[in-house]
Amino acid sequence: MSNENDIEDIWDEEDPELDSNESGDEPVVRLRIVIEKRQEPLRIDKFMMHRLEGATRNKVQQAIDEGFILVNDEVIKSNYKVKPNDVIVVFETRRPESQEIVPENIPLNITYEDDSLMIINKPAGMVVHPGCGNYSGTLINGLSYYLQQGNVEISNLHRVGLVHRIDKDTTGLVVIGKTEQAMQHLAAQFKKHTVYRRYIALVWGDLPDDEGTIHANIGRNLRFRKIMDAFPDGDYGKDATTHYKVLERFNYVTLVELRLETGRTHQIRVHMKHIGHPLFNDMTYGGDRIVKGTVFSKYKQFIDNCFGVLQRHALHAKELGFVHPETKETVHFNSELPDDMAAVIEKWRAYTIGMSMKTKA
């Protein structure tokens, strides 16, 4: 059986808000406790606080609320009272990450750079940070190499520099702090939800409204813990808010812009699935099949062709705005849609025009 002290590092500090990262790996079990037969009923938050050296009640409650502490394989609340023979499982609340960042000569598409920060336009297929089976070829590996060539020394790069993340197959803008001061200043803005983030997505279906707001907590799926889920009722998961606006309609799919107030794991993908409009070709959240459209074979062939062009979910982090940590002025950055996403949008535009012409004829 594992030792309780094996997970002391979970509770000792608050992580920066890094919820926008790829989250496709099973959580690591850090501790398993079988309650003794002579144990009297006791709230689980108090029980775990006394069993874990250095743990605070607040951190324990946070881990419980986020589903990182289960009892008998079920999500519980902080007021649950442990009883004899209960099996408590504690998951690692931070993702496993490489202890050493290996510099790699990886081309980086740098949109902007000064002494305090960098803006990088991340391509599809690139993981932001080493870990969970991706210990090379990541943006941070390439960044480490690039900064070394410029004689920029950043100690403990996996903690200083990275302020937010986007998924492996999401393209677009990522900001990097080049100094500890810049990193802390930027991280505070993300935590306060004052950073302007505008995404472009192609989603299934014809949205009923031209614009709207989605409110639903986001947490790990209660059955399949490799994916996230929306929880509109109750207090499980973290609060999340996404604003959307329709840019163009293509009958069976819609081009939308999305603005984030919060930065939860897979937030846009989960929220759009929650309202019945998953991202086009999102294999994790049900967008990699025909969700809306006709039964004709030509339509199926058209969709297959689109999936062949865009072999990932259709999401791009297009704009990023924040207060510059050095000048204290508001700065704003923009990026063009990647070729694969732009090509599929054009295919849908042509398809819609063709349908309209047939209807008029």
URWO-V139586 format. One record per residue. RES is the residue in one letter. PSI is psi in degrees with one decimal (NA if undefined). D_LAST is the distance of its C-alpha to the last C-alpha in whole Angstrom. Layout:
# URWO-V139586
<<RES/PSI/D_LAST> <RES/PSI/D_LAST>>
This chain:
# URWO-V139586
<<M/145.3/73> <S/155.8/72> <N/138.9/74> <E/-35.1/73> <N/-9.7/74> <D/-18.5/71> <I/21.7/69> <E/-34.9/71> <D/-13.9/69> <I/-31.9/66> <W/-2.2/67> <D/-11.7/69> <E/159.2/66> <E/126.5/63> <D/151.1/60> <P/160.7/58> <E/99.4/55> <L/44.2/53> <D/-2.7/50> <S/16.1/47> <N/164.7/49> <E/135.2/47> <S/52.8/49> <G/9.3/48> <D/151.0/52> <E/134.8/54> <P/147.8/56> <V/128.9/60> <V/120.6/63> <R/-22.5/65> <L/141.5/68> <R/125.1/68> <I/130.3/71> <V/120.0/72> <I/132.9/74> <E/156.6/78> <K/-26.4/79> <R/6.1/81> <Q/128.1/78> <E/154.2/78> <P/131.4/75> <L/136.4/74> <R/138.6/71> <I/-31.7/69> <D/-38.5/69> <K/-40.1/72> <F/-48.1/73> <M/-33.8/71> <M/-37.4/72> <H/-23.4/76> <R/-21.4/75> <L/117.5/73> <E/128.5/76> <G/-4.2/74> <A/140.5/71> <T/156.3/71> <R/-37.3/69> <N/-43.6/66> <K/-37.8/65> <V/-45.4/66> <Q/-38.5/64> <Q/-43.6/61> <A/-38.2/61> <I/-46.3/61> <D/-31.5/58> <E/4.6/56> <G/18.6/57> <F/-4.5/59> <I/118.0/62> <L/150.9/61> <V/121.3/64> <N/41.0/64> <D/22.1/60> <E/148.0/59> <V/135.8/58> <I/175.9/61> <K/167.6/62> <S/-21.7/64> <N/4.3/67> <Y/136.8/66> <K/121.7/70> <V/150.3/71> <K/165.0/73> <P/139.5/75> <N/0.5/73> <D/143.5/70> <V/113.9/68> <I/127.6/67> <V/128.4/64> <V/125.3/64> <F/152.4/61> <E/127.1/61> <T/-14.1/60> <R/141.1/59> <R/142.1/57> <P/132.4/59> <E/150.3/59> <S/136.5/61> <Q/-21.0/65> <E/126.3/64> <I/117.3/62> <V/115.7/62> <P/134.7/60> <E/140.3/58> <N/82.5/56> <I/126.7/53> <P/134.1/51> <L/134.1/50> <N/92.3/47> <I/116.5/49> <T/-36.4/47> <Y/148.8/50> <E/139.1/54> <D/-165.7/57> <D/-18.5/61> <S/-32.1/60> <L/168.6/56> <M/146.9/53> <I/120.5/49> <I/134.5/48> <N/99.9/44> <K/133.4/44> <P/167.2/42> <A/146.2/41> <G/-7.0/43> <M/121.5/46> <V/142.6/48> <V/-45.5/50> <H/140.2/53> <P/146.4/56> <G/165.9/56> <C/45.3/55> <G/-2.7/55> <N/81.9/53> <Y/2.9/57> <S/163.7/55> <G/12.5/53> <T/167.5/52> <L/-40.5/51> <I/-36.8/55> <N/-46.0/56> <G/-37.7/55> <L/-40.6/56> <S/-45.3/59> <Y/-47.0/60> <Y/-44.9/58> <L/-34.9/60> <Q/-37.1/63> <Q/-28.0/63> <G/12.4/63> <N/30.1/66> <V/122.3/65> <E/120.2/67> <I/109.2/65> <S/143.7/67> <N/56.5/65> <L/-31.4/62> <H/-8.8/60> <R/-32.9/61> <V/120.5/61> <G/-53.0/58> <L/119.2/55> <V/-23.8/54> <H/170.9/51> <R/159.3/49> <I/158.6/45> <D/159.0/44> <K/-45.7/44> <D/9.7/41> <T/134.2/40> <T/163.0/40> <G/-162.6/41> <L/134.7/44> <V/134.7/47> <V/139.5/51> <I/129.0/54> <G/129.7/57> <K/-12.4/60> <T/159.9/63> <E/-37.4/64> <Q/-44.5/64> <A/-42.2/60> <M/-45.2/59> <Q/-39.4/61> <H/-44.3/60> <L/-41.9/56> <A/-36.9/57> <A/-36.7/58> <Q/-40.5/55> <F/-40.0/52> <K/-33.8/55> <K/-0.8/54> <H/34.1/51> <T/-3.1/51> <V/133.1/49> <Y/120.6/45> <R/119.3/43> <R/123.6/39> <Y/155.4/37> <I/132.8/33> <A/150.6/32> <L/120.5/29> <V/155.7/29> <W/143.9/27> <G/169.0/25> <D/103.7/24> <L/136.0/27> <P/-28.1/27> <D/151.8/29> <D/-24.8/29> <E/161.1/32> <G/179.3/35> <T/137.1/38> <I/122.1/39> <H/118.7/43> <A/130.3/44> <N/150.7/48> <I/129.9/47> <G/177.0/50> <R/139.9/50> <N/135.6/48> <L/-20.6/51> <R/-44.1/51> <F/94.8/49> <R/2.5/51> <K/-13.0/49> <I/167.8/46> <M/166.2/46> <D/160.6/45> <A/139.7/44> <F/87.9/47> <P/-25.2/45> <D/148.2/49> <G/-176.0/52> <D/16.9/54> <Y/142.7/53> <G/-174.1/52> <K/144.8/51> <D/143.0/50> <A/138.8/46> <T/128.6/44> <T/130.6/40> <H/137.9/38> <Y/154.8/35> <K/131.3/32> <V/130.7/28> <L/-39.8/27> <E/140.6/23> <R/136.3/21> <F/36.5/19> <N/-66.1/18> <Y/-14.3/21> <V/161.8/23> <T/136.6/25> <L/123.9/27> <V/155.6/30> <E/146.4/33> <L/135.7/36> <R/133.6/40> <L/133.2/43> <E/-35.9/46> <T/169.7/47> <G/64.4/47> <R/159.8/47> <T/123.6/47> <H/29.9/43> <Q/-52.0/43> <I/-44.3/39> <R/-41.6/38> <V/-43.2/40> <H/-40.8/39> <M/-37.2/35> <K/-39.3/36> <H/-36.8/38> <I/11.0/35> <G/17.7/33> <H/68.4/31> <P/155.8/33> <L/142.5/32> <F/125.4/30> <N/33.7/32> <D/102.8/35> <M/-26.0/37> <T/-33.2/40> <Y/30.9/38> <G/14.1/35> <G/2.5/32> <D/31.2/32> <R/172.2/30> <I/111.5/27> <V/-38.4/27> <K/147.0/24> <G/-156.7/21> <T/173.8/19> <V/0.1/21> <F/143.7/19> <S/-33.6/22> <K/-35.7/19> <Y/-42.8/19> <K/-40.7/23> <Q/-38.5/23> <F/-44.7/22> <I/-43.3/24> <D/-39.5/27> <N/-40.1/26> <C/-43.8/26> <F/-32.1/29> <G/-33.8/31> <V/-44.1/30> <L/91.8/31> <Q/46.3/34> <R/176.2/36> <H/147.1/35> <A/81.1/32> <L/131.2/35> <H/126.5/37> <A/93.6/40> <K/-41.0/38> <E/148.9/41> <L/126.8/45> <G/141.9/47> <F/173.9/51> <V/124.9/54> <H/129.2/56> <P/-21.7/59> <E/-52.2/61> <T/-17.9/60> <K/15.5/59> <E/151.3/56> <T/127.7/52> <V/153.7/50> <H/136.1/46> <F/147.1/45> <N/150.7/41> <S/149.4/39> <E/153.5/36> <L/140.7/34> <P/158.9/35> <D/-41.6/33> <D/-40.8/32> <M/-41.4/31> <A/-38.2/29> <A/-41.1/27> <V/-38.5/26> <I/-41.5/24> <E/-36.3/23> <K/-42.3/21> <W/-36.1/20> <R/-45.2/19> <A/-38.7/17> <Y/-41.6/15> <T/-40.6/14> <I/-41.0/12> <G/-41.5/11> <M/-40.3/10> <S/-40.2/9> <M/-38.3/6> <K/-37.3/5> <T/-42.3/5> <K/-33.5/4> <A/NA/0>>
